[in-house]
Amino acid sequence: MTAPTGTGLAISHRMRTGTGRAGTSLIEAVIAIGLLAGAVVLLASMAALAVRTNARARERTFAALMAVEKLEALASAAPALTPSPGDALTADSPGCVDFLDAAGHASARPERAVFVRRWKVTPVDGDADLLALAVEVSPCRRRGMSPTCGDPDARVRLTTVRSRTVR
């Protein structure tokens, strides 16, 4: 018996030239795995960034709520307020600072505070009846060798003007 003519020649030619192969090469598989690994790493870093951003947003929202609470208390007590020291928003001035726990309650131990809240009362120039009220709340993180807690990059500051008398 004789083999059909041309069949063996065609198979041997395809094997030598690589045309008509059915699978992928090792190089293609390595490149595909590398691209997939890179995409997974990028996705994981984006997820970590989203978690950090969400935590900072929650922290700032809570700080804003605590600032509003203090600003309202100061505004309601405007007739009895006395001016604050000039550095009341940057230093721990007695009577112008409180340290807050994670629930927003005043903490008896400043070293365990989660937030620091400072406020300043300043008479408005030209009208002794008007007071500028400023409240600043920031996470209680110490930067470097700083003796006071408070992160200036994550602070929330609210300011308003109130009259001592009702007109």
Backbone as numpy.savetxt, mean C-alpha at the origin, in Angstrom:
# Nx Ny Nz CAx CAy CAz Cx Cy Cz
9.06 -62.39 -54.47 8.22 -61.22 -54.47 9.10 -59.98 -54.47
8.62 -59.08 -55.14 9.35 -57.82 -55.24 8.55 -56.71 -54.58
9.25 -55.77 -53.97 8.58 -54.64 -53.31 8.08 -53.67 -54.36
7.01 -52.96 -54.06 6.52 -51.97 -55.00 7.62 -50.98 -55.29
7.67 -50.54 -56.48 8.73 -49.63 -56.88 8.51 -48.24 -56.29
9.59 -47.61 -55.78 9.55 -46.25 -55.28 9.16 -46.12 -53.81
8.59 -47.12 -53.17 8.13 -47.00 -51.79 9.30 -46.89 -50.83
10.25 -47.72 -50.90 11.40 -47.69 -50.01 12.22 -46.43 -50.19
12.30 -45.95 -51.38 13.05 -44.75 -51.66 12.39 -43.54 -51.02
11.08 -43.46 -51.07 10.36 -42.31 -50.50 10.47 -42.30 -48.98
10.37 -43.45 -48.33 10.46 -43.50 -46.86 11.86 -43.12 -46.43
12.85 -43.64 -47.09 14.21 -43.36 -46.69 14.55 -41.88 -46.94
14.01 -41.27 -47.99 14.25 -39.85 -48.26 13.62 -38.97 -47.18
12.39 -39.31 -46.71 11.71 -38.52 -45.66 12.48 -38.60 -44.34
13.02 -39.73 -44.02 13.76 -39.89 -42.77 15.05 -39.08 -42.78
15.69 -39.01 -43.93 16.95 -38.28 -44.02 16.74 -36.76 -44.02
15.73 -36.24 -44.66 15.54 -34.79 -44.78 14.72 -34.19 -43.65
13.98 -34.98 -42.90 13.19 -34.48 -41.79 11.84 -33.96 -42.22
11.51 -34.00 -43.46 10.19 -33.55 -43.88 9.17 -34.62 -43.56
8.02 -34.20 -43.10 6.95 -35.14 -42.80 7.08 -35.76 -41.42
7.87 -35.18 -40.52 7.98 -35.74 -39.16 6.72 -35.46 -38.38
6.41 -36.30 -37.42 5.15 -36.19 -36.70 5.30 -35.52 -35.34
6.46 -35.49 -34.69 6.62 -34.97 -33.34 7.33 -33.63 -33.30
7.71 -33.19 -32.05 8.45 -31.95 -31.88 9.86 -32.29 -31.44
10.74 -31.39 -31.68 12.13 -31.62 -31.29 12.33 -31.22 -29.83
13.44 -31.63 -29.28 13.77 -31.31 -27.89 13.93 -29.80 -27.70
14.49 -29.11 -28.68 14.68 -27.67 -28.58 13.34 -26.94 -28.52
12.39 -27.37 -29.31 11.06 -26.75 -29.27 10.40 -26.96 -27.93
10.53 -28.16 -27.36 9.93 -28.47 -26.05 10.57 -27.63 -24.95
11.89 -27.46 -24.99 12.59 -26.65 -23.98 12.15 -25.20 -24.09
12.02 -24.67 -25.29 11.57 -23.29 -25.48 10.14 -23.11 -24.95
9.28 -24.05 -25.24 7.89 -23.97 -24.77 7.83 -24.01 -23.25
8.60 -24.90 -22.63 8.63 -24.97 -21.17 9.19 -23.69 -20.58
10.22 -23.12 -21.20 10.79 -21.85 -20.73 9.79 -20.71 -20.79
9.05 -20.63 -21.88 8.02 -19.59 -22.00 6.93 -19.77 -20.94
6.53 -21.00 -20.74 5.50 -21.29 -19.73 6.00 -20.94 -18.33
7.23 -21.30 -18.02 7.81 -20.98 -16.70 7.90 -19.47 -16.51
8.33 -18.76 -17.55 8.39 -17.29 -17.46 7.03 -16.67 -17.22
6.01 -17.19 -17.89 4.66 -16.68 -17.70 4.16 -16.95 -16.28
4.48 -18.11 -15.73 4.06 -18.44 -14.36 4.75 -17.53 -13.35
6.04 -17.29 -13.54 6.78 -16.39 -12.64 6.21 -14.98 -12.72
5.92 -14.50 -13.90 5.33 -13.17 -14.08 3.96 -13.08 -13.41
3.17 -14.10 -13.57 1.85 -14.13 -12.95 1.95 -14.14 -11.43
2.91 -14.89 -10.89 3.09 -14.93 -9.44 3.55 -13.58 -8.89
4.44 -12.90 -9.61 4.89 -11.58 -9.15 3.76 -10.57 -9.23
2.91 -10.68 -10.23 1.75 -9.77 -10.32 0.77 -10.04 -9.18
0.59 -11.29 -8.81 -0.30 -11.62 -7.70 0.26 -11.06 -6.39
1.57 -11.17 -6.19 2.19 -10.62 -4.98 2.03 -9.10 -4.94
2.20 -8.44 -6.07 2.02 -6.99 -6.14 0.57 -6.62 -5.82
-0.37 -7.39 -6.31 -1.79 -7.12 -6.03 -2.09 -7.27 -4.54
-1.50 -8.26 -3.90 -1.71 -8.47 -2.46 -1.14 -7.29 -1.68
0.09 -6.84 -2.02 0.70 -5.70 -1.32 -0.11 -4.43 -1.53
-0.57 -4.19 -2.76 -1.36 -3.00 -3.05 -2.68 -3.02 -2.29
-3.30 -4.16 -2.21 -4.55 -4.30 -1.47 -4.33 -4.03 0.02
-3.24 -4.54 0.58 -2.94 -4.30 1.99 -2.70 -2.82 2.26
-1.97 -2.14 1.38 -1.73 -0.70 1.56 -3.03 0.09 1.44
-3.89 -0.29 0.52 -5.17 0.41 0.36 -6.03 0.23 1.61
-6.05 -0.98 2.15 -6.81 -1.24 3.38 -6.25 -0.42 4.54
-4.92 -0.35 4.63 -4.25 0.42 5.67 -4.58 1.90 5.56
-4.54 2.45 4.36 -4.85 3.87 4.17 -6.32 4.18 4.40
-7.19 3.28 4.02 -8.61 3.49 4.27 -8.88 3.54 5.77
-8.28 2.62 6.50 -8.44 2.60 7.95 -7.87 3.86 8.58
-6.70 4.30 8.08 -6.09 5.53 8.59 -6.99 6.74 8.31
-7.60 6.79 7.15 -8.50 7.90 6.81 -9.71 7.91 7.74
-10.24 6.75 8.05 -11.38 6.68 8.98 -11.01 7.18 10.36
-9.82 6.82 10.83 -9.37 7.28 12.15 -9.08 8.78 12.14
-8.63 9.31 11.01 -8.39 10.75 10.90 -9.71 11.51 10.91
-10.70 11.01 10.19 -12.03 11.65 10.18 -12.63 11.65 11.58
-12.49 10.54 12.28 -13.03 10.43 13.65 -12.43 11.51 14.55
-11.11 11.70 14.50 -10.45 12.69 15.35 -10.79 14.11 14.89
-10.87 14.32 13.59 -11.19 15.64 13.06 -12.59 16.07 13.51
-13.54 15.15 13.51 -14.89 15.46 13.98 -14.89 15.77 15.47
-14.11 15.02 16.25 -14.03 15.29 17.70 -13.42 16.67 17.95
-12.37 17.01 17.21 -11.76 18.34 17.38 -12.72 19.45 16.95
-13.43 19.24 15.85 -14.36 20.26 15.36 -15.48 20.51 16.36
-15.96 19.46 17.00 -17.04 19.65 17.98 -16.53 20.32 19.25
-15.23 20.22 19.52 -14.66 20.85 20.71 -13.97 22.17 20.39
-14.19 22.71 19.20 -13.48 23.92 18.75 -13.49 25.09 19.73
-14.61 25.39 20.41 -14.59 26.55 21.32 -13.58 26.41 22.47
-13.26 25.18 22.87 -12.38 24.99 24.02 -10.94 24.66 23.62
-10.63 24.59 22.34 -9.29 24.18 21.91 -8.27 25.29 22.08
-7.06 24.87 22.42 -5.94 25.81 22.50 -4.94 25.47 21.39
-4.16 26.43 20.95 -3.19 26.17 19.87 -2.18 25.08 20.26
-1.76 24.34 19.25 -0.79 23.25 19.43 0.62 23.77 19.18
1.61 23.03 19.64 2.99 23.40 19.30 3.20 23.33 17.78
4.16 24.04 17.28 4.41 24.10 15.84 4.77 22.77 15.20
5.40 21.87 15.96 5.81 20.59 15.40 4.87 19.44 15.78
3.62 19.77 16.06 2.67 18.76 16.56 2.41 17.64 15.56
2.55 17.90 14.25 2.30 16.85 13.26 3.52 15.98 12.98
4.68 16.41 13.44 5.90 15.64 13.17 6.52 15.03 14.41
6.18 15.54 15.58 6.75 15.03 16.83 5.62 14.57 17.75
5.97 13.79 18.74 4.99 13.30 19.69 4.77 14.34 20.80
3.99 15.38 20.48 3.71 16.45 21.43 2.61 16.00 22.38
2.82 16.13 23.69 1.78 15.74 24.65 0.47 16.47 24.38
-0.62 15.73 24.40 -1.94 16.31 24.14 -2.28 16.42 22.67
-1.34 16.07 21.80 -1.57 16.16 20.35 -1.22 14.86 19.63
-1.16 13.77 20.35 -0.80 12.48 19.75 -1.48 11.36 20.51
-1.88 10.35 19.78 -2.28 9.10 20.43 -1.86 7.95 19.53
-1.63 6.84 20.18 -1.20 5.62 19.49 -2.36 4.66 19.48
-2.61 4.06 18.32 -3.81 3.25 18.13 -3.46 1.80 17.83
-4.29 0.89 18.34 -4.11 -0.52 18.03 -4.78 -0.84 16.70
-4.80 -2.10 16.33 -5.34 -2.51 15.03 -6.84 -2.23 14.90
-7.53 -2.12 16.03 -8.97 -1.85 16.00 -9.27 -0.35 16.03
-8.24 0.49 16.16 -8.44 1.93 16.19 -8.63 2.50 17.59
-8.42 1.67 18.61 -8.55 2.13 20.00 -7.20 2.63 20.50
-7.25 3.63 21.38 -6.02 4.17 21.94 -5.29 3.07 22.69
-4.00 2.98 22.43 -3.17 1.96 23.05 -2.42 2.55 24.22
-2.41 1.85 25.33 -1.69 2.33 26.51 -0.18 2.14 26.33
0.20 1.28 25.40 1.62 0.99 25.19 2.01 1.40 23.76
2.66 2.56 23.61 3.02 3.04 22.27 3.88 2.06 21.47
4.68 1.25 22.13 5.53 0.31 21.39 4.73 -0.80 20.71
3.48 -0.97 21.11 2.62 -1.97 20.49 1.60 -1.35 19.53
1.73 -0.07 19.28 0.77 0.62 18.42 0.93 0.20 16.97
-0.20 0.20 16.27 -0.21 -0.10 14.84 -0.24 1.20 14.04
-0.91 2.23 14.60 -1.00 3.54 13.95 -0.64 4.62 14.96
-0.14 5.74 14.46 0.06 6.93 15.27 -0.82 8.02 14.67
-1.52 8.75 15.55 -2.41 9.82 15.11 -1.96 11.10 15.80
-1.64 12.11 15.00 -1.21 13.41 15.53 -2.16 14.48 15.00
-2.34 15.53 15.77 -3.20 16.62 15.32 -2.61 17.96 15.75
-3.07 18.99 15.04 -2.56 20.33 15.27 -3.71 21.32 15.17
-3.76 22.23 16.11 -4.76 23.31 16.13 -3.99 24.62 15.98
-4.34 25.38 14.94 -3.64 26.63 14.65 -4.66 27.74 14.41
-4.53 28.87 15.12 -5.41 30.00 14.82 -5.12 30.53 13.41
-6.17 30.90 12.69 -6.02 31.44 11.34 -5.63 32.90 11.46
-4.59 33.30 10.72 -4.13 34.69 10.76 -5.25 35.65 10.39
-5.38 36.71 11.16 -6.34 37.75 10.85 -7.71 37.54 11.50
-7.99 36.35 12.04 -9.29 36.10 12.68 -9.08 35.11 13.81
-9.03 35.63 15.03 -8.78 34.79 16.20 -9.91 33.80 16.45
-11.05 34.00 15.81 -12.20 33.12 16.00 -12.10 31.85 15.14
-11.24 31.87 14.11 -11.12 30.71 13.23 -9.91 29.85 13.60
-10.11 28.54 13.54 -9.04 27.59 13.83 -8.84 26.66 12.63
-7.59 26.43 12.27 -7.25 25.41 11.28 -6.95 24.14 12.05
-7.66 23.07 11.71 -7.48 21.78 12.37 -6.87 20.81 11.37
-5.79 20.17 11.76 -5.14 19.18 10.90 -4.94 17.90 11.69
-5.26 16.77 11.08 -5.07 15.46 11.69 -4.29 14.60 10.71
-3.28 13.94 11.23 -2.46 13.05 10.41 -2.39 11.68 11.07
-2.67 10.64 10.28 -2.59 9.27 10.78 -1.65 8.50 9.85
-0.73 7.76 10.45 0.17 6.94 9.63 0.46 5.63 10.34
0.81 4.62 9.57 1.19 3.34 10.18 2.40 3.55 11.07
2.44 2.86 12.16 3.51 3.03 13.13 4.70 2.14 12.75
5.43 2.60 11.75 6.65 1.91 11.32 7.80 2.88 11.54
8.85 2.39 12.11 10.02 3.24 12.33 10.94 3.13 11.12
11.44 4.27 10.69 12.35 4.30 9.55 13.76 4.56 10.05
14.65 3.65 9.75 16.04 3.82 10.15 16.17 3.94 11.66
16.84 4.97 12.09 17.07 5.20 13.52 16.10 6.24 14.10
14.98 6.47 13.44 14.02 7.48 13.88 13.46 7.12 15.26
13.42 8.09 16.18 12.88 7.80 17.51 11.35 7.77 17.54
10.71 8.33 16.52 9.24 8.35 16.49 8.74 7.38 15.43
7.56 6.84 15.70 6.98 5.96 14.69 6.12 6.78 13.75
5.86 6.22 12.59 5.07 6.91 11.58 5.77 6.85 10.25
5.06 6.42 9.24 5.63 6.29 7.91 5.14 7.48 7.08
6.03 8.44 6.76 5.58 9.62 6.02 5.09 9.30 4.61
5.49 8.17 4.06 5.05 7.80 2.72 3.65 7.19 2.71
3.15 6.78 3.88 1.84 6.13 3.94 0.86 6.90 4.82
1.13 8.15 5.06 0.28 8.93 5.96 -0.97 9.45 5.26
-1.97 9.72 6.07 -3.21 10.35 5.62 -3.34 11.63 6.44
-3.51 12.76 5.74 -3.65 14.04 6.45 -4.93 14.72 5.99
-5.75 15.11 6.96 -6.99 15.84 6.69 -6.92 17.19 7.40
-7.43 18.21 6.76 -7.40 19.56 7.32 -8.74 20.23 7.08
-9.16 21.04 8.06 -10.38 21.82 7.92 -10.24 23.10 8.72
-11.17 24.02 8.53 -11.20 25.27 9.30 -12.54 25.33 10.01
-12.50 25.65 11.30 -13.70 25.76 12.11 -13.71 27.07 12.87
-14.91 27.52 13.18 -15.08 28.74 13.97 -15.26 28.35 15.42
-14.73 29.18 16.31 -14.92 28.91 17.75 -16.36 29.17 18.18
-17.02 30.10 17.49 -18.39 30.44 17.85 -19.34 30.12 16.71
-20.60 29.91 17.07 -21.62 29.65 16.08 -22.22 30.99 15.69
-22.28 31.28 14.42 -22.81 32.59 13.99 -24.19 32.43 13.43
